[in-house]
Amino acid sequence: MAKKPDERRHFERIERRDTIKIKEYRYPERGRFQQARIIDLSAGGLQIETKRHFAEGTVLKIEMNFTGWQRYTPGFLKYFGTAAQRPLVVLAEVVRCLDQVPGHRYEVGVRFTGIDESHRRALVRFIRAEVLKR
């Protein structure tokens, strides 16, 4: 599918249904994580479903641990022990929050603002591999 000239997305997206952990990020860090579900994923951001409304501009800390992304990271120990289980941790800014069921379910679009560049490259390669499988 060709991208439209005004398309704002710079990365391929894939549908996912993984459970992730999110929380509003502030310094010093406080608060508890809550669960959310990925709707789709790119190397530049996510679309997620949450039980909480977030205002545009809110910064979230997100921990994702979907199988397979680690194999695309640099390093010798990526296949062994805890390195193979390590979550991808990012900071992301809320760019939109749409009511699905007001007061109960929201669709939230986030743009990654804090991600290690080697992890972003690994995510690009992981997504490309997932697209080629389909």
Secondary structure, DSSP 4 states (H G I P E B T S, - for coil): -PPPTT----S--EE---EEEEEE--SS--S--EEEEEEEE-SSEEEEEESS---TT-EEEEEE--TTGGGGSSSGGGGSGGGGTPPEEEEEEEEEEEEEETTTEEEEEEEEEE--HHHHHHHHHHHHHHHHH-
